[in-house]
Amino acid sequence: MYIETAYRGFNDSHYLFPVLFPQDSQKSTKLNRSTIEAMRVAYVGFSRPIGLLCYAVCKNSVKDVEHVCSRGWEIVDITKSN
């Protein structure tokens, strides 16, 4: 499980989402130093799981649920009761 954390004043999803889930209209993502460092940390966490990767983020970090799901990710809201 990779859990979203604060990094340089933002949640790491602020740096990772534009790289993981680029919008079609977005030609390129600026890879500044903070983004590159966040990507390095995420690479370590993302490359360890063998069968399943769970990326836990705050609800308000995911702006476009449909876009994220269209990239092959499943979003599970664990705050809702069954």
N, C-alpha and C positions, 0 to 999 in steps of 0.2 A: 504494500500500500504506500502510495506517495501522497503525502498530505501537504496541501497548500500552506505556505508560510509567508510571513512578511519579509521583504527583501528590499532594502534601500528605499523605504517609504511606500512601497507598493506590495501587493500580494504577488507571488511569483507568476500567477496566471496572467498578470498584466504584461509580463515579458514573454511568456510562453504561448499564449493563445494566438497572437498574430502569426507565429511561426508554425504552430501545430494546425491551426484552422484558418489559413489565409482566405480572405474574401476574394471572389472572382474579379472584382473591380480593383483589388489591391495589387499593383504591379510588383512591388518588392517591399520587404520588411527591413527597416533600418536596424542593422545589427550593431547597436552601440555596446559599450563595455558591459553595462549592467545586463543587457539581454544575453550576451555571450556567456557571462558568468552564471546566469540563471539556467541557461541551456546546459552548461557543463554539469551543474548540480543535478538537474533533471535527468540527464543522460545516465548518471550513476544510479539514480533511483529507478528509472524506467528500464534499465538493462538487466536488473537483477531477477525479476520474476520469470518463472519458467512457463507457467500455464495461464496466469491471469494477472493483469495489471489493474489496480484500482487507483484512480487519481481523485482524491477527495478535495473538493473545492467548495467555497462558500457559494450559496445560491446566487447572490448578486454578482458573482464573477462571470457567470454564464449569461451573456447578453442575447445570443441567438441560438436557442436550443436546437431548432431544426437544422441549422447549418452544422453544428457539432455532430449531431446524429447522422447527417448525410455523409460525414467523413468516416463513418464506421464505429463511432463511439456510442455506448448506451448510457443514458443518464438515469440514475436511480435516486429518487428523492427519499432519503432515509428519515426525514422529519415528519413524513405522513404516516399515520396509523393504517394498518391493513384492515 
